[in-house]
Amino acid sequence: MNVRGFQHFWRKDRAEWERVLAEVGEDRMLEPGLPGGWSVKDTIAHVNWYEREMVRLLEKPPLTRSELWELPTDARNVPIYEAGKDQPLEQVLTESNQLFERLWALVSELPDEDLVDCSRFKQMPEEGEPWKVIASNTYEHYRQHILDIRAWLSELADNS
């Protein structure tokens, strides 16, 4: 895949994310039922945190990366959940759209060289190329949670 090829998957999977959220409907987004007892709103707030962090890494000048990155994923997700659980649904949905648009614009403006060289970003993790870090915190993240949401929707359909 060329360095910009990941944006195709990102756009495609973002559209799928939005379709699944529309299928859930706002009236059911506050119902618990996903892994960990999370609601769909909790999951969106969780994804928002990761996308917000990607924006922070890419903005010029870059902001300091959250200390939560030093924690293992499951331990990191606890304070992320706690921080987002009381946010109103409307705010979470609005932020989701704004973050996606901002992050897409930032990535689209980057020279290709920036997408393959982590040293071009002050706080970028050194374990991979920037495009891979972005992918794992956007469309690959959507994929993980789409599976959970679809399983929950299927369970609800089976029980009705």
Beta strands, then each sheet from edge to edge (+ up, - down):
strand 1: 32-34
strand 2: 38-39
sheet 1: 1+ 2-
end
